[in-house]
């Protein structure tokens, strides 16, 4: 909650959003089990000058995993591939866990 408040203060203060700030805020949402906020922030990143990277994708996929949102997790993996972002062990582990939690292990 506090991370989102600080983020909103940055936006209201018209401070430039960068990849590091957005990644940190997405990660905070993931840790707080606020997957919808994580996805919204990822969309903000895509619409801004900030460039998403593997850390961004891993954070939003992990947020989806915690909420058992396996379809969203797999969609982000598809986006990673499309954007030529390297998939790593964390990426696959989070997606596999999301599928398992959503009973989509087959």
C-alpha positions in Angstrom: 0.0 0.0 0.0 2.8 2.4 1.0 4.7 1.7 -2.2 1.7 2.6 -4.3 1.2 5.8 -2.3 4.8 6.8 -3.0 4.4 5.9 -6.6 1.3 8.1 -6.9 3.2 11.0 -5.2 5.8 10.7 -8.0 3.2 10.7 -10.7 1.4 13.7 -9.1 4.7 15.5 -8.8 5.2 14.9 -12.5 8.5 13.1 -11.8 9.7 11.0 -14.7 9.0 7.3 -14.3 11.8 5.0 -15.1 12.3 1.3 -15.3 13.9 0.9 -11.9 11.0 2.7 -10.2 8.3 0.8 -12.0 10.1 -2.5 -11.4 10.4 -1.8 -7.7 6.7 -0.8 -7.5 5.6 -3.9 -9.5 7.7 -6.1 -7.2 6.1 -4.4 -4.1 2.7 -5.3 -5.6 3.8 -8.9 -6.1 4.9 -9.2 -2.5 1.6 -7.7 -1.3 -0.4 -10.1 -3.5 -1.8 -7.2 -5.5 -1.6 -8.8 -8.9 -4.1 -6.4 -10.6 -2.0 -3.4 -9.5 1.1 -5.2 -10.8 -0.5 -5.6 -14.2 -1.7 -2.0 -14.3 1.8 -0.8 -13.5 3.2 -3.0 -16.2 0.8 -1.4 -18.6 1.9 2.1 -17.4 5.5 1.0 -18.1 4.6 -0.1 -21.7 2.8 3.2 -22.3 5.7 5.3 -20.9 9.3 5.9 -21.9 10.4 3.3 -19.4 11.5 0.1 -21.0 10.3 -3.2 -19.6 13.0 -5.9 -19.1 13.3 -9.4 -17.7 13.0 -8.0 -14.1 9.7 -6.3 -15.0 8.3 -9.4 -16.6 9.4 -11.7 -13.8 7.8 -9.4 -11.2 4.5 -9.3 -13.0 4.5 -13.0 -13.8 5.3 -13.7 -10.1 2.3 -11.5 -9.1 0.1 -13.6 -11.4 1.6 -16.8 -9.9 0.7 -15.8 -6.4 -2.9 -15.1 -7.5 -3.1 -18.4 -9.5 -3.6 -16.4 -12.7 -1.9 -18.9 -15.0 -3.5 -17.5 -18.2 -2.0 -14.0 -17.5 1.4 -15.5 -16.6 1.5 -17.4 -19.9 0.4 -14.3 -21.7 3.3 -12.4 -20.3 5.7 -15.1 -21.3 4.3 -14.8 -24.8 5.0 -11.0 -24.7 8.5 -11.7 -23.5 9.1 -13.9 -26.5 7.5 -11.4 -28.9 9.6 -8.6 -27.4 12.8 -10.7 -27.5 13.3 -10.5 -23.8 15.3 -13.4 -22.5 13.3 -16.0 -20.5 15.2 -17.3 -17.4 14.8 -19.8 -14.6 12.8 -17.4 -12.5 10.4 -16.8 -15.4 9.8 -20.5 -16.0 9.5 -21.3 -12.3 6.9 -18.6 -11.7 4.9 -19.7 -14.7 5.0 -23.4 -13.8 3.9 -22.5 -10.3 1.0 -20.4 -11.6 -0.1 -23.3 -13.8 0.2 -25.7 -10.8 -1.8 -23.4 -8.6 -4.5 -23.1 -11.3 -4.6 -26.9 -11.7 -3.2 -26.6 -15.2 -0.2 -28.8 -14.7 -1.0 -31.1 -17.7 
